[in-house]
Amino acid sequence: MNAIIIEDEKPAARRLSRMLEKHGVTAAVLLHSVEEAIEWFRKHDNPDLIFLDIQLSDGLSFEIFDAVEVRSPIIFTTAYDEYALQAFKLNSIDYLLKPIDEDELAASLKKFRERTAANAPLQVDFEDIRKLLVNPLERDYKKRFTARVGQHLKILHADEIECFLSENKGTYAATKEGRTYLLDTTLEQLEDELEPSKFFRVSRKFFVNVDHIKDIIAYANSRLKIKLNRYDEREIIVSRERVKDFKLWLE
């Protein structure tokens, strides 16, 4: 399988190329700007797969698709906050957060190969993704959630929720009163519903509310441990690949 990498950070592009070789993917073409990519696509056939950074040195990578027709499936590589990434899933594509993790890369390639084998659609609605990334503040975020308590529905306000967590195939909201409620949703669905300035997905198991963080502690393997005001049933660890974005989010 042949792929191309469009990434303005040359060391990151070379690292991804080496990682792909371990999975039988050849990425002989490394492009580093919108202009360079447009020129390449005008002269070459579409590759089997594209790894695409969103923000390039000379503009958003979506400008490439305004200039040339691209029919290849795409896996995005991005440092954008996760709230913006739900759109990628809705468009039957995948994404990798920088710095790219070996296991997540393998999972993305597996998903791509399975969809290709099943002839599943891999087209991208770039305009929808562009709008979401360029104008994220225009979106409305969910302020209330409901949980069933016996025969009653409990209204939970987002400001009262310290964290959302996934456990035993269920999704829960832990509140500042020290209660935990089962919700009829998933963490993946919450990615598109939570206000990004308030909530951050620190791992595959947890979203945390910045207003309820009591302490942040250095942890093993360059990770961080989060202490919330009330919730303490499970350790909340910021995964290593998300530490950098988490620190930026806190600023």
C-alpha positions as CSV (number, residue, x, y, z in Angstrom):
1,M,0.0,0.0,0.0
2,N,1.3,3.4,-1.0
3,A,0.6,6.5,1.1
4,I,1.7,10.1,1.2
5,I,2.3,12.3,4.2
6,I,1.3,16.0,4.2
7,E,3.0,17.5,7.3
8,D,4.9,20.8,7.6
9,E,7.1,19.6,10.4
10,K,9.7,17.5,8.6
11,P,11.0,15.5,11.6
12,A,7.4,14.5,12.4
13,A,6.8,13.5,8.7
14,R,10.0,11.4,8.7
15,R,9.0,9.8,12.0
16,L,5.6,8.9,10.7
17,S,7.1,7.4,7.6
18,R,9.3,5.1,9.6
19,M,6.4,4.1,11.8
20,L,4.3,3.2,8.7
21,E,7.1,1.0,7.3
22,K,6.6,-1.3,10.3
23,H,3.0,-1.8,9.1
24,G,3.8,-2.5,5.5
25,V,2.9,1.0,4.3
26,T,5.3,2.9,2.0
27,A,5.2,6.6,2.4
28,A,7.9,7.7,-0.1
29,V,6.3,11.1,-0.7
30,L,6.5,13.7,2.1
31,L,4.8,17.0,1.3
32,H,5.2,20.0,3.6
33,S,2.9,22.8,2.5
34,V,-0.4,23.6,0.8
35,E,1.4,24.8,-2.3
36,E,3.7,21.8,-2.6
37,A,0.7,19.4,-2.1
38,I,-1.4,21.1,-4.8
39,E,1.5,20.9,-7.3
40,W,2.1,17.2,-6.5
41,F,-1.6,16.2,-7.0
42,R,-1.7,18.0,-10.3
43,K,1.0,15.7,-11.6
44,H,0.3,12.4,-9.9
45,D,-2.4,9.8,-9.4
46,N,-4.2,9.6,-6.1
47,P,-2.4,7.4,-3.5
48,D,-4.0,4.6,-1.6
49,L,-4.1,6.7,1.6
50,I,-3.2,10.2,2.8
51,F,-1.9,11.2,6.2
52,L,-2.9,14.9,6.5
53,D,-1.9,17.5,9.0
54,I,-4.7,20.2,9.3
55,Q,-2.5,23.3,9.9
56,L,0.3,23.6,7.5
57,S,2.9,26.4,7.3
58,D,1.1,28.3,4.5
59,G,-2.5,27.7,5.5
60,L,-5.2,25.1,6.4
61,S,-4.7,21.9,4.4
62,F,-8.3,22.1,3.2
63,E,-7.1,24.7,0.7
64,I,-5.5,21.7,-1.2
65,F,-9.0,20.3,-1.9
66,D,-10.2,23.7,-3.2
67,A,-7.6,23.6,-5.9
68,V,-7.5,19.9,-6.9
69,E,-9.8,16.9,-6.7
70,V,-8.6,14.3,-4.2
71,R,-10.3,10.9,-4.0
72,S,-8.1,9.1,-1.6
73,P,-9.2,8.2,2.0
74,I,-7.6,10.4,4.6
75,I,-6.3,9.9,8.2
76,F,-5.8,13.2,9.9
77,T,-2.8,13.9,12.1
78,T,-3.5,16.8,14.3
79,A,-2.9,18.6,17.6
80,Y,-6.4,20.2,17.6
81,D,-8.4,19.8,20.7
82,E,-10.6,16.7,20.7
83,Y,-13.9,18.6,20.7
84,A,-13.2,19.4,17.0
85,L,-12.5,15.8,16.0
86,Q,-16.0,14.4,16.3
87,A,-16.7,15.7,12.8
88,F,-13.9,13.4,11.4
89,K,-15.7,10.3,12.8
90,L,-19.0,11.4,11.3
91,N,-17.3,11.5,7.9
92,S,-16.1,7.9,8.1
93,I,-12.5,8.8,8.5
94,D,-10.0,8.6,11.3
95,Y,-7.6,10.9,13.1
96,L,-4.4,10.6,15.2
97,L,-3.4,13.1,17.9
98,K,0.2,14.3,17.9
99,P,2.5,13.0,19.0
100,I,1.4,9.9,17.2
101,D,1.2,6.7,19.3
102,E,2.3,3.4,17.8
103,D,-0.8,1.5,19.0
104,E,-3.2,4.2,17.8
105,L,-1.5,4.2,14.4
106,A,-1.9,0.5,14.1
107,A,-5.6,0.7,15.1
108,S,-6.2,3.4,12.4
109,L,-4.6,1.3,9.7
110,K,-6.6,-1.7,10.8
111,K,-9.8,0.3,10.5
112,F,-8.8,1.6,7.1
113,R,-8.0,-1.9,5.8
114,E,-11.3,-3.3,7.2
115,R,-13.4,-0.5,5.6
116,T,-11.5,-0.9,2.3
117,A,-12.1,-4.6,2.3
118,A,-15.8,-4.1,3.0
119,N,-16.0,-1.4,0.3
120,A,-17.3,1.1,2.9
121,P,-17.5,4.7,1.9
122,L,-14.5,6.8,2.8
123,Q,-15.4,10.1,1.3
124,V,-14.8,13.3,3.3
125,D,-17.1,16.3,3.7
126,F,-14.3,18.8,3.9
127,E,-16.6,21.8,4.1
128,D,-18.3,20.5,7.3
129,I,-15.0,19.9,8.9
130,R,-13.6,23.3,7.8
131,K,-16.6,25.1,9.4
132,L,-16.2,23.2,12.6
133,L,-12.5,23.9,12.9
134,V,-12.5,27.5,11.8
135,N,-15.6,28.6,13.7
136,P,-15.7,26.4,16.8
137,L,-17.0,29.3,19.0
138,E,-20.2,29.5,17.0
139,R,-21.3,26.1,18.2
140,D,-23.8,25.5,21.0
141,Y,-22.7,23.1,23.7
142,K,-24.8,21.0,26.0
143,K,-25.5,22.6,29.4
144,R,-27.8,19.9,31.0
145,F,-27.8,16.1,31.1
146,T,-30.4,13.7,32.4
147,A,-30.0,10.6,34.4
148,R,-32.6,8.1,35.5
149,V,-32.9,7.6,39.3
150,G,-35.5,5.0,40.0
151,Q,-38.8,6.3,38.4
152,H,-37.4,9.8,38.2
153,L,-35.2,11.8,35.9
154,K,-32.4,13.8,37.5
155,I,-31.2,16.9,35.8
156,L,-27.5,17.5,35.9
157,H,-26.0,20.8,35.0
158,A,-22.7,20.7,33.3
159,D,-21.1,23.1,35.8
160,E,-21.9,20.7,38.6
161,I,-20.2,17.7,36.9
162,E,-16.6,17.1,38.0
163,C,-15.9,14.4,35.4
164,F,-17.4,12.0,32.9
165,L,-16.1,8.5,33.0
166,S,-16.4,5.2,31.3
167,E,-16.7,2.0,33.3
168,N,-18.1,-1.5,32.7
169,K,-19.5,-0.4,29.3
170,G,-21.4,2.4,30.9
171,T,-20.9,6.2,30.9
172,Y,-21.2,8.1,34.2
173,A,-21.2,11.7,35.4
174,A,-19.6,12.4,38.8
175,T,-20.9,15.5,40.5
176,K,-19.5,18.0,43.0
177,E,-22.0,16.5,45.6
178,G,-20.0,13.2,45.4
179,R,-22.7,11.3,43.5
180,T,-22.2,9.3,40.3
181,Y,-25.0,8.9,37.8
182,L,-25.4,6.6,34.8
183,L,-26.0,8.4,31.5
184,D,-27.5,7.2,28.3
185,T,-24.6,8.3,26.1
186,T,-20.9,7.5,25.4
187,L,-17.7,9.4,25.8
188,E,-17.4,9.5,22.1
189,Q,-20.8,11.3,21.8
190,L,-19.8,13.7,24.6
191,E,-16.8,14.8,22.5
192,D,-19.1,16.8,20.3
193,E,-21.4,18.0,23.1
194,L,-19.1,19.4,25.9
195,E,-17.7,22.9,25.9
196,P,-14.0,22.6,25.1
197,S,-12.9,25.4,27.4
198,K,-14.5,23.5,30.4
199,F,-14.0,19.9,29.6
200,F,-10.9,18.0,28.4
201,R,-10.6,14.3,27.6
202,V,-7.5,13.3,29.5
203,S,-7.7,9.6,28.5
204,R,-10.0,7.1,26.8
205,K,-11.8,6.8,30.2
206,F,-12.2,10.3,31.5
207,F,-13.3,13.9,30.7
208,V,-12.5,16.4,33.5
209,N,-14.0,19.7,34.3
210,V,-11.3,22.4,34.8
211,D,-13.4,24.1,37.5
212,H,-13.2,21.1,39.7
213,I,-9.5,20.2,39.5
214,K,-8.0,20.4,42.9
215,D,-4.4,19.2,42.1
216,I,-2.2,18.0,39.3
217,I,0.7,15.8,40.2
218,A,3.6,14.5,38.1
219,Y,3.2,10.8,37.5
220,A,5.2,7.9,36.1
221,N,6.2,7.8,32.4
222,S,5.8,11.5,31.8
223,R,2.1,11.4,32.7
224,L,0.1,13.5,35.1
225,K,-2.4,12.5,37.8
226,I,-5.4,14.7,38.4
227,K,-7.1,15.1,41.8
228,L,-10.7,16.5,41.7
229,N,-12.5,18.1,44.6
230,R,-14.8,15.2,45.4
231,Y,-14.4,12.3,43.0
232,D,-11.7,9.9,44.1
233,E,-13.0,6.4,43.3
234,R,-10.5,5.8,40.5
235,E,-7.2,7.4,39.6
236,I,-7.5,10.0,36.8
237,I,-4.3,9.9,34.7
238,V,-3.5,12.1,31.7
239,S,-2.2,9.8,29.1
240,R,1.3,10.6,27.9
241,E,0.3,11.5,24.4
242,R,-2.2,14.1,25.7
243,V,-0.1,15.8,28.4
244,K,1.2,18.5,26.0
245,D,-2.3,19.4,24.8
246,F,-3.6,19.2,28.4
247,K,-1.1,21.8,29.5
248,L,-1.9,24.1,26.6
249,W,-5.6,23.7,27.5
250,L,-5.0,24.8,31.0
251,E,-3.4,28.1,30.0
